[in-house]
C-alpha cells in the first residue's frame, strides 16, 4: 500500500509523540493503520481547522474506531501547540472526552491510557495553558480520570503515571487554577489517586516521586470574634429617705 506524504507526516508525528511518552512506534502504526485513508483525512482536516466538534462527530459515527480517531487527533494536536494553542487545547479536549467513555475504556484500556497521556501532555504545554486555561483544566481532569480507572492502571501503569505527571502540571498552574479552580481540583484528586496506587508506584517510582503534592485548598478567612463585654455589677436600689428618718426616730 502506497502512503501519501500527508499520511506519512501524520504517522511520523504520532511516532514522535509515542517516543515522548515511552510508547512503541509499532503500536502507534498499528493503531493509525486501522483508520481508512478517507477517515484519516477527515481527522487531519478537523484538526487543521481546530474543529473539535467534528472530531467528536467522527467518533460518534464510527464507534468501532473511536479510540483510533481520538489517538490520531491527540497526536496531531501536538503539532498545533506552537502555532495554534487554542485549537490544540480544543482538539485535546475532544480526544479526551472520546476515550473517557466507559465502553471505550472497557474495550481498550491500554489504548485509552496512551490517548489520555497524549491529551494530558498537550494540555500541560505552557503556551496552551496560557491561551486556554479553562479548557486545559478540563483536559487534565478528564485525562487523569481515565488514567485513574483501575483497568487502565492494570493495563498501563507507567503510562498512567505519565498522565498523572502531565495533569498535575496543568492542575497546579496558577492561571489554570484561577480560570477553573473546581475542575483543577478534580484533576488533582485523580492525580492523587494514581500517584498513591501501589501498582503505579511499583511500576514507575521515579515518575511518582517527581509529582509534587497538590497545594492545599484555600481556606476562607475566619471573621474575628467580638470581645465579650464584662458583666456589669448589680445596682443597689435607692433607699426611701422617709424610711431612713422613721428608723432614726425609733
matplotlib code that plots the C-alpha trace (Angstrom):
import matplotlib.pyplot as plt

x = [0.0, 1.5, 1.4, 0.7, 3.1, 0.4, -0.3, 3.4, 3.7, 0.9, 2.4, 5.8, 4.3, 2.5, 5.7, 7.4, 4.6, 4.8, 8.5, 8.0, 5.6, 7.7, 5.3, 6.0, 6.0, 5.0, 1.9, 1.1, 1.5, -1.0, -3.5, -3.2, -3.3, -6.7, -8.2, -9.1, -7.4, -10.6, -11.2, -7.6, -8.0, -11.2, -9.4, -6.5, -8.8, -10.7, -7.5, -6.1, -9.4, -9.4, -12.8, -13.3, -17.0, -16.0, -13.7, -16.4, -18.8, -16.4, -16.1, -19.8, -20.3, -17.6, -17.8, -15.7, -12.8, -13.5, -10.2, -8.1, -9.8, -9.0, -5.4, -4.9, -6.5, -4.5, -1.2, -2.0, -2.9, 0.7, 1.6, -0.7, 0.8, 3.1, 1.1, -2.5, -2.6, -6.3, -7.1, -4.6, -6.5, -9.9, -8.8, -7.2, -10.4, -12.4, -10.0, -10.0, -13.8, -13.9, -11.6, -13.4, -16.4, -16.8, -17.5, -14.3, -12.2, -13.6, -12.8, -9.3, -7.8, -4.2, -5.1, -7.1, -4.2, -2.0, -4.5, -5.1, -1.3, -1.1, -4.0, -2.7, 0.7, -0.8, -2.7, 0.4, 2.3, 2.9, 1.6, -1.6, -2.3, -1.8, -4.1, -6.9, -6.5, -10.1, -10.0, -6.7, -8.2, -10.9, -8.4, -6.3, -9.3, -10.7, -7.3, -6.4, -9.8, -9.3, -5.8, -7.1, -9.5, -8.5, -8.5, -6.3, -3.8, -3.7, -3.1, -0.6, 0.6, 3.6, 1.5, -1.0, 1.9, 2.9, -0.6, -0.7, 2.5, 1.3, -2.2, -0.5, 1.5, -1.7, -3.8, -1.3, -0.6, -1.7, -3.5, -5.4, -6.4, -7.6, -9.7, -11.2, -10.5, -13.1, -12.1, -8.4, -9.1, -10.9, -7.8, -5.6, -7.8, -7.4, -3.6, -3.5, -5.5, -3.0, 0.2, -0.8, -1.8, 0.6, 0.8, 1.7, 4.3, 5.9, 5.9, 7.0, 8.6, 10.7, 7.7, 5.5, 8.3, 8.5, 4.9, 4.7, 1.9, -1.1, -1.3, -3.8, -7.2, -7.6, -9.4, -11.9, -10.6, -12.3, -14.1, -12.7, -14.9, -16.1, -14.8, -17.4, -18.4, -17.6, -20.7, -21.9, -22.1, -25.7, -27.0, -28.4, -31.9, -32.2, -33.3, -36.5, -35.4, -38.7, -37.9, -34.5, -35.9, -38.5, -35.8, -33.8, -36.8, -37.3]
y = [0.0, 3.3, 6.0, 9.6, 12.3, 13.7, 10.3, 9.7, 13.1, 12.1, 8.8, 10.4, 12.9, 10.1, 8.1, 11.1, 11.6, 7.9, 8.2, 11.1, 9.1, 5.9, 4.1, 1.8, 3.3, -0.1, 0.1, 3.5, 2.4, -0.4, 2.0, 4.6, 1.9, 0.8, 4.0, 4.2, 6.8, 8.7, 8.7, 9.7, 12.6, 13.7, 13.6, 15.6, 18.2, 18.6, 19.0, 21.6, 23.5, 23.3, 21.7, 19.7, 19.1, 17.3, 15.0, 14.1, 13.6, 11.3, 9.2, 9.0, 8.0, 5.4, 3.9, 0.8, 3.2, 5.8, 5.2, 5.3, 8.6, 10.0, 8.8, 10.3, 13.6, 13.8, 13.1, 15.7, 18.2, 18.3, 19.9, 22.8, 23.6, 26.3, 27.6, 27.4, 26.6, 27.2, 24.7, 22.3, 22.6, 22.1, 19.0, 17.5, 18.1, 16.3, 13.3, 13.1, 13.1, 10.3, 8.0, 8.7, 6.8, 3.7, 1.4, 2.6, 2.2, -1.3, -2.5, -1.0, 0.2, 0.3, 2.4, 4.7, 5.1, 6.2, 8.6, 10.1, 10.6, 12.4, 14.7, 15.5, 16.3, 18.7, 20.5, 20.8, 22.9, 26.4, 28.1, 26.0, 26.7, 30.4, 30.5, 28.3, 27.7, 26.5, 24.0, 22.7, 22.2, 20.1, 18.1, 17.4, 16.4, 14.1, 12.5, 11.9, 10.4, 8.0, 7.1, 6.6, 3.9, 0.5, -1.3, 1.4, 1.3, -2.5, -2.4, 0.5, 1.7, 3.6, 5.5, 6.2, 7.7, 9.8, 11.1, 12.0, 13.9, 16.0, 16.5, 17.7, 20.3, 21.6, 21.4, 23.3, 26.0, 29.4, 30.5, 27.3, 27.3, 30.8, 30.1, 26.8, 26.1, 23.4, 21.4, 21.8, 20.4, 17.4, 16.8, 17.0, 14.4, 12.0, 12.6, 11.7, 8.5, 7.5, 8.5, 6.6, 3.5, 0.6, -0.8, 2.6, 3.2, -0.1, 0.3, 4.0, 5.0, 7.8, 9.4, 9.2, 10.7, 13.7, 14.6, 17.2, 17.3, 19.4, 22.7, 22.9, 24.2, 27.9, 28.5, 31.2, 33.8, 33.5, 36.6, 38.0, 37.3, 40.4, 40.6, 39.6, 42.6, 42.2, 41.7, 44.8, 44.9, 44.8, 48.2, 48.9, 50.2, 53.8, 54.0, 55.9, 58.9, 58.7, 55.2, 56.2, 59.1, 56.8, 54.4, 57.1, 58.4, 55.0]
z = [0.0, -1.0, 1.7, 0.8, 2.1, 4.3, 5.9, 6.3, 8.1, 10.5, 11.2, 11.8, 14.3, 16.0, 16.3, 17.9, 20.3, 21.2, 21.8, 24.1, 26.1, 26.1, 23.8, 20.9, 17.4, 16.1, 18.3, 17.0, 13.4, 14.0, 15.6, 12.8, 10.0, 11.4, 10.0, 6.4, 4.2, 4.0, 7.7, 8.4, 6.0, 7.8, 11.2, 9.8, 8.3, 11.5, 13.5, 11.0, 11.3, 15.0, 14.7, 18.0, 17.2, 14.0, 15.9, 18.3, 15.5, 13.6, 16.7, 17.2, 13.5, 13.8, 17.3, 16.4, 15.6, 18.2, 20.1, 16.9, 15.9, 19.4, 19.2, 15.8, 16.8, 20.0, 18.2, 15.5, 18.2, 19.3, 16.0, 16.8, 20.3, 19.0, 16.0, 17.3, 21.1, 21.4, 18.7, 20.3, 23.6, 22.0, 19.9, 23.0, 24.9, 22.2, 22.2, 26.0, 26.0, 23.5, 25.4, 28.7, 27.6, 29.9, 26.9, 25.2, 28.3, 28.9, 25.4, 25.0, 28.4, 27.2, 24.1, 26.2, 28.5, 25.6, 24.3, 27.7, 28.2, 24.9, 25.6, 29.1, 27.6, 25.1, 27.9, 30.0, 27.4, 28.7, 25.5, 25.6, 29.3, 28.7, 25.7, 27.0, 30.8, 31.4, 28.6, 29.8, 33.2, 31.7, 29.6, 32.7, 34.8, 32.0, 31.2, 34.8, 35.4, 32.6, 33.8, 37.4, 36.2, 37.7, 34.3, 32.8, 35.7, 35.4, 31.7, 31.6, 35.0, 33.6, 31.1, 33.9, 35.9, 32.9, 32.5, 36.2, 35.9, 33.0, 34.6, 37.8, 35.9, 34.5, 37.6, 39.7, 37.2, 38.6, 35.5, 35.2, 38.9, 38.6, 35.5, 36.7, 40.3, 40.8, 37.7, 38.6, 42.0, 40.3, 38.3, 41.4, 43.1, 40.3, 40.2, 43.9, 43.2, 40.5, 42.4, 45.5, 43.7, 44.7, 41.2, 39.7, 42.5, 41.8, 38.0, 37.8, 41.2, 39.6, 37.9, 41.0, 43.1, 40.7, 41.2, 43.9, 46.3, 45.3, 47.1, 50.0, 49.1, 50.0, 53.3, 54.0, 56.5, 59.8, 60.9, 64.2, 67.2, 69.0, 72.6, 75.2, 77.4, 81.1, 83.3, 85.0, 88.8, 90.1, 91.1, 94.6, 94.6, 96.1, 99.7, 100.5, 102.8, 104.7, 105.8, 107.0, 109.0, 110.6, 111.7, 113.3, 115.3, 116.9]

ax = plt.figure().add_subplot(projection="3d")
ax.plot(x, y, z, "-o")
ax.set_aspect("equal")
plt.show()
